Every structure is written in C-alpha cells, then in structure tokens.
Amino acid sequence: MTYYPPSPPPGPPTGPPGSFGGYPQQATQVCSWHPDRSTALSCTRCGRPACPDCLQPASVGFHCRACQAETRQNQPVARTVSGSVMGQQPIVTFVLIGLNLLVFVITMIQAGGESKLYTSKLLQDGELWPYGVAQGEYWRVITSGFLHLSVIHVAMNMVSLYVLGLALERMVGRNRFLAVYLLSLIGGSVGVMLLADPASAAAGASGAIFGLMGALVVTFRRFRLDIRQLGGILILNLGITFFLRDTISWEGHLGGLAVGAVAGAIMVYLPHKDRTRNQVLACAGLAAIMIAMIFFRVSQLSV
C-alpha cells in the first residue's frame, strides 16, 4: 500500500509564498562544487549535495570529493624496506644519463671531435687531478664523475647506469638512490685522491656505477634475492679493472664500490623507527668522513 498526500483543493492556491495549495515544494539543491548544476544526489557519508561527476563509489554508497580526499589522507602509505613510497617510477636514473650525455656532447663540441677530446676546456677544468684539488679546485671531486674520455667510455657507463640504476632506484626510491649515487661518486674520487698518482688525472662515472653495484649486492641480500648473477657481474668488472689497471682507475672503482656498499646498507638495514632521520644523519656522517679524507690528502700534497 502506498501513501500519498491528498490532492490540493480546487480553486486559487492558498498558503504562504513558496507553497502550492498549502503544501511546501521541495527546494532544488545544487552541487557543492558546481553551483551551476542541479542535483538530487548527495554524499552518503557527509550529506553534501553533489553531482555525478563529484561522487565516487565507496564501500557503502557514494562519497563526495571532500570525503575521498580525507580518506586518502588518513590511509597509510605503502613503503619499501628503505622507507620510500612503494611503486615509484624511476626518474633520477634517466636524469643522470641525460646529464652525462649532455656534458659529453659539450666536450665534443669544444674539442672539435673525439680525437681531440683532451683539448676540451670543460674536461681540463673538471677532471680529477689530485694536485689540482690540492690547489683549491675542490669541484673536481664532483665534476670528474660527469666527464668521459671517449664515445665507448660514455656508452659503456651509460648502459651500466641504465641497467643498475633502474633496478636500485625501484628498490630504494628516487631520493635515496640519488644519495647513494652521489656518495659513491665522491667515494670514487676519494679512492683516487688517496691511492692514485697525484700527478695523474681521472674522469668518468665508473666510481659511482661501481657504487651502485655494491649497493645492489647489499640490497639483494636484504631482500634475500639470488645474488649469483649480480655477483658474477661484479667479479667480472673487478677482474677487468685490475687487468687493465694501467688504463682504468682501479682506485676510483674500489672507492666507489666500498662507499656504495656502505650507503646501500644505510638505506635498507636501519630499523624502522626514525628511519628517515637516521638515514640522513648516517649519509651526512659518511660524507663528512670522506671530506675529512680529502682534506687530509690535500694537506699532504700541499706540503
């Protein structure tokens, strides 16, 4: 049985304005986000009127934009063991590859070709020359990691950076990956400063790339993944490094590898509590130790 109000009496309307025959008419409601849209719908959670475009299905009914935003804000974010947001797409790896290639193109243009690459002013002013660092040119510690000596040199390093970088960046996140890369780069420079002939010069991203290999080995161990293939690649590269030690900076490779392994351990082995703060402090401490080593070596060379 259906109940309905009686029909209004015949004759002229009676009752106050806004009513018809004494029976109030239902006011037309508008969307809370689109005042120009009439709607008969509303959020089942807060009751705000909303048009179909501003409502989304929920576990119970439909929720408006405000309730959806509040739900997302209160929902815990899935994070990796390193503390980064789960599912981040790699970006830093591609930026680093682009930066290295851009610097190489500039050196090629300055030199007028690969055969004259050593005449490039950018290369001369940026390569790692320990005596130059001792004279106050500290930027060489960083800039040397973005300079390369031939097309084959930059191509091999960029392919390695692509393969290793994408894997590590997916595991530890963008910011932590960048920290590992830069610390490894400085670690390679420290190895050259301490162990290489101070009159020699070195350039290339190999120190940072060896650091990525060290960090990946540590990360694979943390995730209990099979490291045999990665370990084989690392051993092969170390073998090539020492076999061609007259033309390859083994000092930079070892320095980058050691620092990369330590930086990787910082990212994946620290306890959950205050993890991000402790990671920042540990990375800052590692950087401070390397800076102290550089200044120690500079003091020796200055004498």
PyMOL commands that set and color helices and strands:
alter all, ss='L'
color gray80, all
select helices_A, chain A and resi 52-54+65-74+92-111+114-119+121-126+130-134+140-146+151-172+174-195+206-222+228-243+250-269+275-302
alter helices_A, ss='H'
color red, helices_A
select strands_A, chain A and resi 19-20+23-24+55-57+62-64
alter strands_A, ss='S'
color yellow, strands_A
deselect
rebuild
show_as cartoon
